[in-house]
Amino acid sequence: MQTTSFSGAQYLSKGFSLIWQPGIRRFVFIPLLINLVLLSIATVYAFNWLSDWYDSLQQSEWAIVQWSVEYLGWLIWPVIIIAVFVTVFFVFAFLANWVAAPFNGLLSEAVERHLAGKNFQEEAFSWKRFFADIPRLMGREWRKLAYYLPRALGCLLLFFVIGPVAPIIWFIFNAWMTAIQYIDYPMDNRRISFDETLAVIRQRKSGPFTFGAIIMFITMVPVLNILIMPVAVAGATNLWFDHYRE
């Protein structure tokens, strides 16, 4: 395997192009629908939570809190808003990936088939095999969750230690986790273990990280974030195909 670094930025546009290709389009609808429903809920939840919290701070019995909201709001609120939206959208995106995992696997397989052309060794599709794979796929999602939670807790504790710098670390960590989440679909289709997947991705971190960071930014953009899950699956599969397949 090559050890040179690469940029993952271009794989967002590649993913967007891929989801419209014949043979791939039919695998996009269900992940798209799941993402639409859950991210719509996330958006409403984040806005309502921020609004209620802001109102409670303005009505706080502590004078220092009211003073901070009035005079330091321009500094504090951008940080808080970014942290809340990154957290809420990542949690809901993680949930969407969990629910859509079997369908994302099919989408990733369709993208690989398109990229490989005649060289792809395809098994005949079987609903029996599809449903039989669901417990294994859910187990894989649990494995990712077990990897994510303790590290996420450590990052969240930094909010009490280093304050305004913590959201930057939180974003970096979630960008890395986003890359792992999506690159894992083609890896799992090849029955590569999660630990081996991590070891392979860590050999060249820059490409996956830039890809994950862009996905994170798009996840926070209304309307565009609806398309992001199937686009990310297709883009990550293309990234894997170009750089990690061997």
C-alpha positions as CSV (number, residue, x, y, z in Angstrom):
1,M,0.0,0.0,0.0
2,Q,1.2,3.5,-0.7
3,T,2.0,5.7,2.3
4,T,1.8,9.1,0.6
5,S,-0.8,11.5,1.9
6,F,-3.7,12.7,-0.2
7,S,-6.6,15.2,0.1
8,G,-10.1,13.8,0.5
9,A,-11.8,17.1,-0.5
10,Q,-12.5,16.2,-4.1
11,Y,-14.5,13.0,-3.0
12,L,-17.5,15.1,-2.0
13,S,-18.1,16.2,-5.6
14,K,-17.3,12.7,-6.8
15,G,-19.9,11.3,-4.4
16,F,-22.5,13.7,-5.7
17,S,-21.8,12.7,-9.3
18,L,-21.9,9.0,-8.4
19,I,-25.3,8.9,-6.8
20,W,-27.0,9.9,-10.1
21,Q,-25.3,7.1,-12.1
22,P,-27.4,4.2,-13.6
23,G,-27.2,1.2,-11.3
24,I,-26.6,3.4,-8.3
25,R,-29.6,5.7,-8.2
26,R,-32.0,3.0,-6.9
27,F,-29.9,2.5,-3.8
28,V,-30.0,6.2,-2.9
29,F,-33.7,6.6,-2.0
30,I,-34.0,4.9,1.3
31,P,-30.8,6.4,2.9
32,L,-32.0,9.8,1.5
33,L,-35.4,9.4,3.1
34,I,-34.0,8.3,6.5
35,N,-31.6,11.2,6.5
36,L,-34.3,13.7,5.6
37,V,-36.5,12.6,8.5
38,L,-33.9,12.5,11.1
39,L,-32.0,15.6,10.2
40,S,-35.3,17.5,10.0
41,I,-36.0,16.4,13.6
42,A,-32.4,17.4,14.6
43,T,-32.8,20.9,13.1
44,V,-36.1,21.6,15.0
45,Y,-34.6,20.1,18.2
46,A,-31.4,22.2,18.0
47,F,-33.2,25.5,17.3
48,N,-35.8,24.9,20.1
49,W,-33.1,23.9,22.6
50,L,-31.0,26.9,21.8
51,S,-34.0,29.3,22.0
52,D,-35.2,27.8,25.4
53,W,-31.7,27.9,26.8
54,Y,-31.1,31.5,25.7
55,D,-34.4,32.5,27.3
56,S,-33.5,30.8,30.6
57,L,-30.1,32.5,30.7
58,Q,-31.7,36.0,30.2
59,Q,-34.0,35.2,33.1
60,S,-31.3,33.8,35.3
61,E,-31.3,34.9,38.9
62,W,-27.5,35.3,38.7
63,A,-26.5,38.8,37.7
64,I,-23.2,37.6,36.2
65,V,-25.0,35.3,33.9
66,Q,-27.3,38.1,32.7
67,W,-24.3,40.4,32.2
68,S,-22.4,37.7,30.2
69,V,-25.4,37.2,27.9
70,E,-25.8,40.9,27.3
71,Y,-22.2,42.0,26.9
72,L,-20.3,38.9,25.9
73,G,-23.0,37.2,23.8
74,W,-21.1,38.2,20.6
75,L,-18.2,36.1,21.8
76,I,-19.9,33.2,23.6
77,W,-22.9,32.4,21.4
78,P,-21.0,31.6,18.1
79,V,-19.0,29.1,20.0
80,I,-22.1,27.6,21.8
81,I,-24.1,27.5,18.5
82,I,-21.3,25.7,16.7
83,A,-20.8,23.2,19.5
84,V,-24.6,22.5,19.8
85,F,-25.1,22.1,16.1
86,V,-22.0,19.9,15.6
87,T,-23.2,17.7,18.6
88,V,-26.8,17.5,17.6
89,F,-26.3,16.9,13.9
90,F,-23.5,14.4,14.5
91,V,-25.7,12.4,17.0
92,F,-28.6,12.4,14.6
93,A,-26.4,11.6,11.6
94,F,-24.9,8.8,13.6
95,L,-28.4,7.5,14.3
96,A,-29.3,7.9,10.7
97,N,-26.3,5.8,9.7
98,W,-27.3,3.2,12.2
99,V,-30.8,2.9,10.9
100,A,-29.6,3.0,7.2
101,A,-26.6,0.8,7.7
102,P,-27.9,-2.2,5.6
103,F,-29.0,0.2,2.8
104,N,-25.7,2.1,2.9
105,G,-23.9,-1.1,2.5
106,L,-25.9,-1.9,-0.6
107,L,-25.2,1.7,-1.9
108,S,-21.5,1.3,-1.3
109,E,-21.5,-2.0,-3.1
110,A,-23.2,-0.5,-6.1
111,V,-20.7,2.3,-6.2
112,E,-17.8,-0.2,-6.1
113,R,-19.4,-2.2,-8.8
114,H,-19.7,1.0,-11.0
115,L,-16.0,1.9,-10.3
116,A,-14.7,-1.5,-10.9
117,G,-16.7,-2.2,-14.1
118,K,-16.1,-5.7,-15.4
119,N,-13.6,-6.5,-12.7
120,F,-16.2,-6.6,-10.0
121,Q,-17.0,-10.1,-8.7
122,E,-20.7,-9.7,-7.9
123,E,-22.8,-12.1,-5.9
124,A,-26.4,-12.4,-7.0
125,F,-28.6,-10.2,-4.8
126,S,-30.7,-12.1,-2.3
127,W,-33.2,-10.7,0.2
128,K,-32.5,-13.7,2.4
129,R,-28.8,-12.7,2.5
130,F,-29.7,-9.1,3.0
131,F,-31.8,-9.7,6.1
132,A,-29.3,-12.3,7.4
133,D,-26.6,-9.6,7.3
134,I,-28.5,-7.1,9.4
135,P,-27.5,-8.6,12.8
136,R,-23.8,-8.5,11.7
137,L,-24.2,-4.9,10.4
138,M,-25.8,-3.8,13.7
139,G,-23.0,-5.4,15.6
140,R,-20.6,-3.4,13.5
141,E,-22.4,-0.2,14.4
142,W,-22.2,-1.2,18.1
143,R,-18.5,-1.6,17.6
144,K,-18.2,1.9,16.2
145,L,-20.3,3.3,19.0
146,A,-18.0,1.6,21.6
147,Y,-15.0,3.3,19.9
148,Y,-16.8,6.6,19.7
149,L,-18.4,7.1,23.2
150,P,-15.4,7.1,25.5
151,R,-13.4,9.4,23.2
152,A,-16.4,11.7,22.8
153,L,-16.8,11.9,26.6
154,G,-13.2,12.8,26.9
155,C,-13.6,15.6,24.4
156,L,-16.7,16.9,26.1
157,L,-14.9,17.1,29.4
158,L,-12.5,19.5,27.8
159,F,-15.3,22.1,27.7
160,F,-14.9,22.4,31.4
161,V,-11.1,22.6,31.2
162,I,-10.1,24.7,28.2
163,G,-13.4,26.4,27.4
164,P,-13.5,28.2,24.0
165,V,-10.8,25.9,22.5
166,A,-12.9,22.7,23.2
167,P,-15.3,23.1,20.2
168,I,-12.3,23.1,17.8
169,I,-11.1,19.8,19.3
170,W,-14.7,18.5,19.3
171,F,-15.0,19.3,15.6
172,I,-11.7,17.7,14.7
173,F,-12.6,14.5,16.6
174,N,-16.1,14.3,15.0
175,A,-14.6,14.9,11.5
176,W,-12.2,12.0,12.1
177,M,-15.1,9.8,13.3
178,T,-17.3,10.8,10.3
179,A,-14.5,9.6,8.0
180,I,-14.3,6.3,9.8
181,Q,-18.1,5.9,9.7
182,Y,-18.3,6.2,6.0
183,I,-15.1,4.5,4.9
184,D,-16.1,1.6,7.0
185,Y,-19.0,0.7,4.6
186,P,-16.8,-0.6,1.8
187,M,-14.4,-2.1,4.3
188,D,-17.3,-4.0,6.0
189,N,-18.5,-5.2,2.6
190,R,-15.1,-6.9,2.2
191,R,-15.5,-8.4,5.7
192,I,-12.5,-6.4,7.0
193,S,-12.6,-6.1,10.8
194,F,-13.2,-2.7,12.4
195,D,-9.8,-2.8,14.1
196,E,-8.1,-3.5,10.8
197,T,-10.1,-0.8,9.2
198,L,-8.8,1.7,11.8
199,A,-5.2,0.5,11.3
200,V,-5.5,1.0,7.6
201,I,-7.1,4.5,7.7
202,R,-4.5,5.7,10.3
203,Q,-1.7,5.0,7.9
204,R,-2.8,8.1,5.9
205,K,-5.0,10.3,8.0
206,S,-5.0,13.5,6.0
207,G,-7.3,12.3,3.2
208,P,-9.9,10.8,5.5
209,F,-9.8,13.8,7.8
210,T,-10.3,16.4,5.1
211,F,-13.2,14.3,3.7
212,G,-14.8,14.0,7.2
213,A,-14.3,17.7,7.9
214,I,-16.1,18.7,4.7
215,I,-18.9,16.2,5.4
216,M,-19.2,17.8,8.9
217,F,-19.5,21.3,7.4
218,I,-22.2,20.2,4.9
219,T,-24.1,18.4,7.7
220,M,-24.7,21.8,9.3
221,V,-26.0,23.5,6.2
222,P,-29.8,23.3,5.8
223,V,-31.1,21.6,2.7
224,L,-27.6,20.4,1.6
225,N,-27.4,18.2,4.7
226,I,-30.4,16.2,3.5
227,L,-28.3,14.8,0.6
228,I,-25.2,14.3,2.6
229,M,-25.5,10.7,3.7
230,P,-25.8,9.0,0.3
231,V,-23.2,11.4,-1.1
232,A,-20.8,10.7,1.7
233,V,-21.3,6.9,1.3
234,A,-20.6,7.2,-2.4
235,G,-17.6,9.6,-1.9
236,A,-16.1,7.5,0.8
237,T,-16.4,4.3,-1.3
238,N,-14.6,6.1,-4.2
239,L,-11.9,7.3,-1.7
240,W,-11.5,3.7,-0.4
241,F,-11.4,2.4,-4.0
242,D,-8.7,4.8,-5.0
243,H,-6.5,4.6,-1.9
244,Y,-7.3,1.7,0.4
245,R,-8.7,-1.1,-1.7
246,E,-5.4,-3.1,-1.9
